[in-house]
Amino acid sequence: MEKEQLEKIVKEIFIDVLDKKDIVLTNETTANDIEEWDSLAHIRLVVAIEMKFNTHFSSREIQSWDNVGDMIACIYDKIK
Amino acid sequence: MKDFFQLLKNLKKDFTGFTNCKVAVLGDTSTQFLTQAIRAVGYEKRLDLNVWETDFNQIERQIYDTSSELYAVHPDIIIVFQSAHILLSKYNKLSTDEHDMLASNELSSIENYYAVLSEKLTAKVIYYNYTEIDDHVFGNFASKIPASFLFQLRKLNYELMLFASKNHNFYVCEISTIQNRVGKKTFFHTSIYINYEMVLSVDVIPEIASKTVDLIAALHGNFKKCLILDLDNTLWGGIIGDDGMENIQMGSLGIGKAFTEFQYWIKKLKNRGIIIAVCSKNIESVAKEPFEKHPDMVLQLNDIAVFVANWENKADNLRHIQSVLNIGFDTMVFLDDNPFERSLVHSTIPEICVPELPEDPADYLEYLYSLNLFETTSYSHEDKQRTALYKIEAERKTVQKSFLNEDDFLKSLHMQSLVEPFTTFNIPRVAQLSQRSNQFNLRAIRYTDADIKFFAESEKYFTFAFTLEDKFGDNGMICVIILHKENEQTLFIDTWLMSCRVLKRGMEHFVLNKIAGCAKENGFKYLKGEYIPTSKNEMVQHHYKGLGFESSNEFWRLDVANYEDKKCFILEKYSKVNN
């Protein structure tokens, strides 16, 4: 899967889980930039991504993400 | 079962009109998702659960501080979720010589919680039991060491059951058996635990919420009462009508084992108070044969309250079963291996619970276990008798359905009628019938106790009171006749009334045979009848015509000399006509 395509899918998951249609995601986006992205929403995002790509993140992986770019890179590594 | 994300969509739906209930969740780990899921599952059972949760690790403060939010909320239900993981961390902090005290320490703290809560609130307490964690410090030897964690955890679970058995408002919710079923790998995700203090995976949350809501719903009187079973390939392997007795599968060999174990499960449900019924496309005698003769059959005919086997549409048969038992469709569960029948029933009567039985009968039981269909919040000695009680009520209607020929059915009832004149003993009931009978009442003239007493004593009248009993039971007095000696030739039927309970049993014929006989014996030539219409007695407008009376002016007349007794399957029990 191309990275662009992956980004598109991840954005769809964010829209669905955060229930926010006009979301803007860049590699630098963090939870501080999106009001709806609180700690519970974060778990829902992680689980939804795990379900979508049929994968599982370790606790260390989850802790290592600082922004959306890290997240996508991590998913990309797992599924490529 | 819906996944967590699908469930969350329920939260936006309309809960108006649902049963309202306040629920408090006290947990020692993060419970936000569980709380949302409980409300969402409530939607599917028409419960509007207002779920309030404490911040985690507040259990003690919320309970012991009676000015806390918990008491302000005044919940109907309090869910206490103390996790096995926190139990393990408590164990870890104890010194080695205190390890064997873990279970009893925890139990006494739970007992104290319950005591304080019961003193201040009327809420019911639902306590999640502990999912098993084996730290493998002792390996298999843990069983021999009371101080091992596994030993203490299991002891605590056992003690919780004992405590629940003695304390009315304390219920254990079995989340441990959910972990046994789905496996710890699905139940518990380390990354979620480490990062978010959640000991339940998002995958298992719907299961936990559902089992919790089953209990809450049962506490609100929402539970199943009746299990209706198909026969061929559901209760036994094969088709009795095609394969015959010797070839259907049951017993200890191969797939037969699955059916036998399934039957034992049903038998246990029956003994617990679930009403068992059969609804099968079959010839009744063929369908009943295995019950009567097959050596491996666990269920017997007397376990079945209503037995319906015919070729009619199953939805209609289920409606029949519902009307016989007189319970709601939403309390009924229907099991059938045939997806067509299931879908027919589900689409026609959506209130009935129709589990999607797996294709392989070997999977029936495990699948049904997972549904937790028969939640209850009480169990008494009477529950064991329930099927028998319903069976008596149901038998008459069921028997009628099974006879193609009405005469055969009537004969099988072994009906008997006691015929007596009015006496001091039956006068109150005669008067009551005269006052209350509306539909089957030819002239609808009402008489009081005093009037009835007058007829009883007068030389000018013959009086009859009829009872009807059959092999199922006694209906009591159901018919009253008063004959007036109008002149030397004519007996006038002043009163003919009957209870509608005994229509279509041939009672009219029995009565006419009786009174025509009375007329003949006493030298009268005619019986004279009259129909006076009222707003309610239309059903008898053709009564006399139907019985062979001839129209004569405003009245009806029967020539008793030429009268032949009508066919009737009621025997006279005892007669004492006053002359």
Chai-1 contact restraints between the chains, C-beta under 6 A:
chainA,res_idxA,chainB,res_idxB,connection_type,confidence,min_distance_angstrom,max_distance_angstrom,comment,restraint_id
A,L40,B,Q32,contact,1.0,0.0,6.0,A-B,restraint_1
A,I43,B,Y196,contact,1.0,0.0,6.0,A-B,restraint_2
A,V47,B,V202,contact,1.0,0.0,6.0,A-B,restraint_3
A,F57,B,S191,contact,1.0,0.0,6.0,A-B,restraint_4
A,S58,B,S191,contact,1.0,0.0,6.0,A-B,restraint_5
A,S59,B,S191,contact,1.0,0.0,6.0,A-B,restraint_6
A,S59,B,I194,contact,1.0,0.0,6.0,A-B,restraint_7
A,S59,B,N195,contact,1.0,0.0,6.0,A-B,restraint_8
A,I62,B,S191,contact,1.0,0.0,6.0,A-B,restraint_9
A,I62,B,N195,contact,1.0,0.0,6.0,A-B,restraint_10
